[in-house]
Amino acid sequence: MLNLAEREEEILRYWKENKVPEKVREKNKNGKKYYFLDGPPNAYGLAMHHMWVISVKDIMLKFMRYQGRNVHDRPGFDVHG
């Protein structure tokens, strides 16, 4: 039977050992720029609808990278707290 926790560890180890994110960024450094500024974390904690939004953002950024875009994704922060 497929053990998803073990499989995830294998994939993450592969990405780290082979420096996959660094190679993708290097490959796309001259691609069309795509800038994404994420909003600050919600003060009310993490709810199910937040998980959905986080997942959609992650998928969109990965899609843009796979399209060859030079993606600059930056987490937001709360300057009023």
C-alpha positions in Angstrom: 0.0 0.0 0.0 1.2 3.5 -0.8 2.4 5.4 2.3 1.9 9.1 1.4 4.0 10.3 4.4 7.0 8.3 3.3 6.5 9.3 -0.4 6.4 12.9 0.5 9.7 12.6 2.4 11.3 10.9 -0.6 10.1 13.7 -2.9 11.2 16.5 -0.6 14.6 14.8 -0.1 15.0 14.5 -3.9 14.2 18.1 -4.4 16.6 19.2 -1.7 19.5 16.9 -2.9 19.1 17.9 -6.5 18.4 21.6 -5.8 15.3 21.6 -7.9 13.9 25.0 -6.9 17.2 26.7 -7.5 17.5 25.1 -10.9 14.0 26.2 -11.9 14.7 29.8 -10.8 18.0 29.8 -12.7 16.3 28.4 -15.8 13.6 31.1 -15.6 15.7 34.1 -14.6 15.4 35.7 -18.1 11.7 34.8 -18.5 8.8 37.2 -18.5 8.5 38.6 -14.9 5.6 37.6 -12.7 5.3 39.4 -9.4 3.1 38.2 -6.6 2.7 39.9 -3.2 0.7 37.8 -0.8 -1.4 39.4 1.9 -0.5 39.2 5.6 -1.6 36.3 7.7 -5.1 36.5 9.1 -5.3 37.6 12.8 -8.2 35.1 13.4 -6.1 32.0 12.8 -6.2 29.4 10.1 -9.6 28.2 8.9 -10.5 25.7 6.1 -11.2 28.5 3.6 -7.7 29.9 4.3 -6.3 26.5 3.3 -8.2 26.6 0.1 -6.9 30.1 -0.8 -3.3 29.1 0.1 -3.5 26.1 -2.1 -4.9 28.1 -5.1 -2.1 30.6 -4.7 0.6 27.9 -4.5 -0.8 26.2 -7.6 -0.9 29.5 -9.6 2.7 30.3 -8.7 3.9 26.8 -9.7 2.0 27.1 -12.9 3.7 30.4 -13.8 7.1 28.8 -13.0 6.3 25.9 -15.2 5.4 28.3 -18.0 8.9 29.7 -17.8 8.0 32.9 -15.9 10.5 34.6 -13.6 8.3 34.5 -10.5 9.0 36.8 -7.6 6.7 35.7 -4.8 6.8 37.6 -1.6 4.9 37.0 1.6 3.1 40.0 3.0 3.3 41.3 6.5 1.2 43.3 8.9 2.7 46.7 9.7 -0.3 47.7 11.9 0.0 45.1 14.7 
